[in-house]
């Protein structure tokens, strides 16, 4: 086998083992549980709990209606999972829609699990992290600028996910990686197009806080639990605007 291929395989194995270690140690209802890592002569297999609902955004694409309060409920579940990780001094580093899975196939059930912790890493609050990992559209400015960073990169990614959840597009897209990175570091988030006409000011403010470019001013997940968009989610049956 070519040396580059061998190195790539070793990196993949290390990611799988890291995911097993991180998830094997932790248990939370909004984080997928990894049971074992099995290998044979040709393959490695991750054995996880059964999650039947598929990716969150695939479900949303099939729905006839979806409300802001449903979105806030989903986001609060993501926050519960992330907050649990952050309290254990673990950062995900690759939060994106593909890594948010639904527990059940039922269209009325929006119980979610955070998945794919291959990039997750324990961190020291005093030292931070410096290895640049993640998916470009969801990477925080400090990652783009190759600065030392903290678990707040997950808060930024959450803001991008919420923006996408409410309007169907990402806030800092671009035709190529260079343009995406420029937008992430320089462009301010806006809510000007028609997709935001029926979205509350609380939701927009929540997103703006998550997408604070200065990581030292960006709130933590635990602080965001006090935001009115999260702590004042309408109860089931309350009238709510469709997105």
C-alpha positions as CSV (number, residue, x, y, z in Angstrom):
1,X,0.0,0.0,0.0
2,X,1.2,3.5,-0.8
3,X,2.6,5.5,2.2
4,X,0.1,8.2,1.8
5,X,-2.8,5.7,1.7
6,X,-1.4,4.0,4.8
7,X,-1.1,7.4,6.6
8,X,-4.7,8.2,5.6
9,X,-5.9,4.9,6.9
10,X,-4.1,5.4,10.2
11,X,-5.6,8.9,10.6
12,X,-9.1,7.4,10.0
13,X,-8.5,4.6,12.5
14,X,-7.3,7.2,15.1
15,X,-10.5,9.3,14.5
16,X,-12.7,6.2,15.0
17,X,-10.8,5.3,18.2
18,X,-11.1,8.9,19.4
19,X,-14.9,8.8,18.8
20,X,-15.2,5.6,20.7
21,X,-13.2,6.9,23.6
22,X,-15.2,10.2,23.8
23,X,-18.6,8.6,23.3
24,X,-17.9,5.5,25.3
25,X,-17.1,7.6,28.4
26,X,-20.2,9.9,28.1
27,X,-23.9,9.3,28.2
28,X,-26.5,11.9,27.4
29,X,-30.0,11.5,25.8
30,X,-29.0,14.0,23.0
31,X,-25.7,12.4,22.1
32,X,-25.5,9.2,20.2
33,X,-24.1,6.3,22.2
34,X,-21.3,4.3,20.7
35,X,-21.1,0.8,22.0
36,X,-18.0,-0.7,20.4
37,X,-15.4,-0.6,17.6
38,X,-14.9,-3.9,15.8
39,X,-12.3,-4.7,13.2
40,X,-11.7,-7.6,10.8
41,X,-9.0,-8.1,8.2
42,X,-10.6,-5.5,5.8
43,X,-12.9,-3.2,7.8
44,X,-13.6,-1.3,11.0
45,X,-17.2,-1.2,12.2
46,X,-18.7,1.3,14.7
47,X,-21.5,-0.3,16.8
48,X,-23.9,2.4,17.9
49,X,-27.4,2.6,19.4
50,X,-30.2,2.5,16.8
51,X,-31.3,5.9,15.5
52,X,-33.9,5.5,12.8
53,X,-35.0,9.0,11.8
54,X,-32.1,10.0,9.6
55,X,-30.6,13.5,9.2
56,X,-32.7,16.4,10.6
57,X,-32.6,18.5,7.4
58,X,-33.7,15.6,5.2
59,X,-36.8,15.3,7.4
60,X,-37.5,19.0,7.3
61,X,-37.3,19.0,3.5
62,X,-40.2,16.5,3.4
63,X,-42.5,18.4,5.8
64,X,-45.4,20.5,4.6
65,X,-45.2,22.8,7.6
66,X,-42.5,23.7,10.3
67,X,-42.8,26.3,13.0
68,X,-40.3,28.5,14.8
69,X,-41.2,27.0,18.1
70,X,-40.4,23.6,16.7
71,X,-37.1,25.0,15.6
72,X,-36.4,26.4,19.0
73,X,-37.2,23.1,20.6
74,X,-34.7,21.3,18.3
75,X,-32.0,23.9,19.0
76,X,-32.6,23.5,22.8
77,X,-31.9,19.8,22.5
78,X,-28.7,20.4,20.5
79,X,-27.7,22.9,23.2
80,X,-28.3,20.3,26.0
81,X,-26.0,17.8,24.2
82,X,-23.3,20.4,23.6
83,X,-23.5,21.9,27.1
84,X,-23.0,18.4,28.5
85,X,-19.9,17.9,26.4
86,X,-18.6,21.4,27.2
87,X,-19.0,20.8,31.0
88,X,-16.9,17.7,30.5
89,X,-14.3,19.9,28.7
90,X,-15.0,18.3,25.3
91,X,-15.6,20.3,22.1
92,X,-17.3,18.7,19.1
93,X,-15.5,20.8,16.4
94,X,-17.6,19.6,13.5
95,X,-21.2,20.6,14.3
96,X,-23.3,20.7,11.1
97,X,-26.7,19.5,10.0
98,X,-25.4,16.1,8.8
99,X,-24.4,15.4,12.4
100,X,-27.8,16.0,13.9
101,X,-29.9,12.8,13.7
102,X,-33.5,12.1,14.5
103,X,-34.3,9.3,16.9
104,X,-37.5,8.1,15.2
105,X,-39.0,8.0,11.7
106,X,-42.3,9.5,13.0
107,X,-42.7,13.0,11.3
108,X,-44.2,14.4,14.5
109,X,-41.2,13.4,16.6
110,X,-38.2,15.8,16.7
111,X,-36.1,14.1,19.3
112,X,-32.5,14.5,18.2
113,X,-29.0,13.0,18.8
114,X,-25.7,14.7,18.1
115,X,-23.5,12.3,16.1
116,X,-20.0,11.9,14.5
117,X,-17.6,12.9,17.3
118,X,-14.6,11.8,15.3
119,X,-13.2,15.4,15.6
120,X,-14.2,15.9,19.3
121,X,-11.4,16.7,21.6
122,X,-10.9,17.3,25.3
123,X,-9.6,20.8,26.0
124,X,-7.8,22.8,28.7
125,X,-9.7,26.1,29.3
126,X,-6.4,27.9,30.0
127,X,-4.5,26.6,26.9
128,X,-7.2,26.2,24.3
129,X,-6.7,24.2,21.0
130,X,-4.9,25.0,17.8
131,X,-5.5,22.1,15.3
132,X,-7.8,23.4,12.5
133,X,-10.6,21.0,11.9
134,X,-14.2,21.2,10.7
135,X,-16.4,21.9,7.7
136,X,-15.8,25.3,6.0
137,X,-19.3,26.7,6.0
138,X,-19.6,26.0,9.8
139,X,-16.1,27.0,10.9
140,X,-15.7,29.9,13.3
141,X,-13.5,32.9,12.5
142,X,-10.8,31.9,14.9
143,X,-10.4,28.6,13.1
144,X,-10.3,30.3,9.7
145,X,-7.6,32.7,11.1
146,X,-5.7,29.8,12.6
147,X,-5.9,31.2,16.1
148,X,-6.1,29.3,19.3
149,X,-9.7,28.5,20.1
150,X,-12.1,27.1,22.7
151,X,-15.3,25.2,22.8
152,X,-17.0,28.3,21.6
153,X,-16.3,27.2,18.0
154,X,-19.4,24.9,18.6
155,X,-21.4,28.0,19.5
156,X,-20.6,29.6,16.2
157,X,-21.5,26.4,14.3
158,X,-24.8,26.3,16.2
159,X,-25.5,29.8,15.0
160,X,-24.9,28.8,11.4
161,X,-27.2,25.7,11.9
162,X,-30.0,27.9,13.4
163,X,-29.7,30.4,10.6
164,X,-30.0,27.5,8.1
165,X,-32.8,25.9,10.0
166,X,-34.9,29.1,9.9
167,X,-34.3,30.2,6.3
168,X,-32.9,27.3,4.4
169,X,-29.4,28.8,3.6
170,X,-26.1,29.4,5.3
171,X,-25.1,33.0,6.3
172,X,-21.6,32.9,5.0
173,X,-21.6,31.0,1.7
174,X,-19.4,31.6,-1.3
175,X,-18.3,30.3,-4.7
176,X,-15.1,28.9,-3.3
177,X,-13.3,28.3,-0.1
178,X,-11.4,31.6,-0.2
179,X,-14.7,33.6,-0.5
180,X,-16.3,31.6,2.2
181,X,-13.4,32.3,4.6
182,X,-13.5,36.0,3.7
183,X,-17.2,36.2,4.4
184,X,-16.8,34.3,7.8
185,X,-14.1,36.7,8.9
186,X,-15.4,40.0,7.5
187,X,-19.2,39.8,6.6
188,X,-21.8,40.7,9.2
189,X,-24.8,38.4,9.5
190,X,-27.9,39.9,7.9
191,X,-31.7,39.1,7.9
192,X,-32.8,41.2,5.0
193,X,-34.4,38.7,2.6
194,X,-38.0,37.6,2.5
195,X,-37.2,34.4,4.3
196,X,-36.9,36.4,7.6
197,X,-40.2,38.3,7.4
198,X,-42.1,35.9,9.7
199,X,-39.1,35.1,12.0
200,X,-39.1,36.7,15.5
201,X,-36.6,39.3,16.7
202,X,-35.7,36.9,19.5
203,X,-34.5,34.3,17.0
204,X,-32.5,36.8,15.0
205,X,-30.9,38.1,18.2
206,X,-30.0,34.5,19.3
207,X,-28.3,33.9,15.9
208,X,-26.4,37.2,16.1
209,X,-25.1,36.3,19.6
210,X,-23.9,32.9,18.4
211,X,-22.2,34.5,15.3
212,X,-20.2,37.0,17.3
213,X,-16.9,37.1,15.5
214,X,-14.9,37.8,18.7
215,X,-14.7,34.4,20.5
216,X,-14.1,36.2,23.8
217,X,-17.4,38.1,23.5
218,X,-19.3,35.1,22.1
219,X,-21.6,33.6,24.8
220,X,-21.2,30.1,26.0
221,X,-23.9,27.4,25.5
222,X,-24.8,27.6,29.2
223,X,-25.3,31.4,28.9
224,X,-27.6,31.0,25.9
225,X,-30.1,28.9,27.9
226,X,-31.2,32.2,29.4
227,X,-32.0,33.7,26.0
228,X,-35.8,34.3,25.6
229,X,-35.9,32.4,22.3
230,X,-34.9,29.3,24.2
231,X,-36.4,29.8,27.7
232,X,-39.7,31.1,26.3
233,X,-40.5,28.4,23.8
234,X,-44.3,28.3,23.3
235,X,-46.0,25.2,24.7
236,X,-47.4,22.5,22.4
237,X,-50.7,23.7,20.9
238,X,-49.8,27.4,21.0
239,X,-50.3,29.2,17.7
240,X,-47.1,29.7,15.9
241,X,-46.0,31.1,12.5
242,X,-44.9,28.5,10.0
243,X,-41.5,28.9,8.5
